[in-house]
Amino acid sequence: MDSTTQITLETIKNLSIEDFLSLLRQKETLIVQVSTHEVVRIKASLELPPLPKLDGYVPQGWKDAIYHE
C-alpha cells in the first residue's frame, strides 16, 4: 500500500463504487477535500478486531422492565 492520497469530493462523485474501493485498497489513507476548510480522512482496514467477551449476564425480562417505567 502507498501512504496517503488527497482527492476532491468532485473526483469521488465521478467514480464508480468499484473504482472507489479499488483506490481505497491501493492507498493506506484517502483524504477527501470536502470544502476549502474541511477534509475527511478515510483509512482502510482489512479486518475488524473481534469484540471482547465480557463476564456477566442479561437478566430475564430486562426489556420488559425498561418499557414499564
C-alpha positions as CSV (number, residue, x, y, z in Angstrom):
1,M,0.0,0.0,0.0
2,D,1.1,3.5,-0.7
3,S,0.7,6.1,2.1
4,T,-1.7,9.0,1.6
5,T,-3.6,10.4,-1.3
6,Q,-5.7,13.6,-1.3
7,I,-8.6,13.9,-3.7
8,T,-11.6,16.3,-4.0
9,L,-15.2,15.5,-3.4
10,E,-15.9,16.1,-7.1
11,T,-13.5,13.4,-8.1
12,I,-15.2,10.9,-5.8
13,K,-18.6,11.8,-7.3
14,N,-17.4,10.8,-10.7
15,L,-16.0,7.4,-9.6
16,S,-18.0,4.2,-9.6
17,I,-18.2,2.2,-6.3
18,E,-15.7,-0.4,-7.7
19,D,-13.2,2.3,-8.7
20,F,-13.5,4.0,-5.3
21,L,-12.9,0.7,-3.5
22,S,-10.0,-0.1,-5.8
23,L,-8.4,3.3,-5.0
24,L,-9.0,2.7,-1.3
25,R,-7.4,-0.7,-1.4
26,Q,-4.3,0.8,-3.1
27,K,-3.8,3.6,-0.6
28,E,-3.3,3.5,3.2
29,T,-5.3,6.7,3.7
30,L,-7.5,8.8,1.5
31,I,-8.0,12.5,2.4
32,V,-11.1,14.0,0.7
33,Q,-11.2,17.7,0.4
34,V,-14.9,18.5,1.0
35,S,-14.6,22.3,1.1
36,T,-11.8,24.8,1.4
37,H,-11.8,24.4,5.2
38,E,-13.0,20.8,5.6
39,V,-11.3,17.4,4.9
40,V,-12.4,13.9,5.6
41,R,-9.8,11.2,6.3
42,I,-10.7,7.6,5.2
43,K,-8.4,4.8,6.4
44,A,-8.8,1.3,5.0
45,S,-8.9,-1.5,7.5
46,L,-8.5,-5.1,6.4
47,E,-10.3,-6.7,9.3
48,L,-12.1,-5.5,12.4
49,P,-10.8,-7.0,15.7
50,P,-13.2,-9.4,17.4
51,L,-15.4,-8.0,20.1
52,P,-14.3,-8.7,23.6
53,K,-16.1,-11.4,25.6
54,L,-17.4,-9.9,28.8
55,D,-18.3,-11.7,32.1
56,G,-21.9,-11.3,33.3
57,Y,-25.4,-12.0,32.0
58,V,-28.5,-10.2,30.9
59,P,-31.4,-10.7,33.4
60,Q,-34.6,-12.4,32.2
61,G,-37.2,-9.8,31.3
62,W,-34.8,-6.9,31.1
63,K,-36.5,-5.5,28.0
64,D,-40.0,-5.5,29.5
65,A,-38.7,-3.8,32.7
66,I,-37.3,-0.8,30.8
67,Y,-40.6,-0.2,29.0
68,H,-42.8,-0.4,32.1
69,E,-41.1,2.6,33.8
